[in-house]
Amino acid sequence: MNKLLDLLQKESVLLLDGAMGTELFARGLVSGGSPEEWNVTHPERVQDVHRAYVEAGSNIILTNSFGGTRYRLKLHNFQDRVVELNRAAAQNARAVADAAGRTVLVAGSMGPTGELLIPMGSMSYEECRDAFAEQARGLVEGGVDILWVETMSDLNEVKAAVEGARSVAPDIPICATMSYDTRGRTMMGVTGAQMVQELAGLGLTAVGANCGNNLIDTEAALAEMHAAAPDLILIAKANAGMPRYEGDKLIYDGTPEVMAAYADRVRSHGISLIGGCCGSGPAHIRMMRQVLDGVIPVPEVAPLTPQAAAPEAASRTRERRVRRG
């Protein structure tokens, strides 16, 4: 059963959630700490983030498992707790979704390993595939409805993640997104058209773009995907505008109004799954919901331009992808 397709038949556009990392930091996670460990040490705070997004109007929430492969968890010496921490991540999101009083789907977030595949790095395709299979096992045991491969730069890592996920859960829908930087390419040089062409045979339910340096490049990559494969279900989960630093604090200039206008734009271009990534919180998602539902008019805001972000901010945005948000 494909619960995502079933829900899309009832609602033409589904609203995703926003960032997880920044919301956990606001609730006490310290810099350098493991968000995934919080699934077992502070489950009530993780559930509080999920609940805030559900109350804001999200139809789909992503588990707190972005860095849940053994390669990322090894940074915290948790490489032997992969299944445990991912299972707990899914259970936390599942508990909130089941208490929502409406249909809310749980997507198991599977972010990049942080390693480079051979020949650019030392990780083999088989090792990568097996790492994602291990993560998927925990997410499936915890009750996810979807497996959500996200924020990728390398097509081969996407393929390994999908193969690993499908080996564990052949009947659960899988979605995949890549992160697009300047000139509409990932850090590994992949274009939107290349993504949909290369992944066409994998049986993915939806593909798209998330994170990235700015809304303009993310939307450009999505437009390229749509032109290359007009019938695909597409995902837009962009950062809240452009990052900049005020002292040591990273600030995103994408206000709820900016993100609400973005939601309306991408919907008008045929995007079915819309949400926010780094810098977007429940306030952004709430206004996006109101605009998508026609409760309020589309805010009149000037488009954000890439020139607003300093190179240092863009660089640190890429570094932040290890924890998403």
Summary of the structure (lengths in Angstrom):
residues: 325
radius of gyration: 17.7
end to end distance: 30.9
largest distance: 51.7
contacts: 1255
relative contact order: 0.14
helix: 46%
strand: 15%
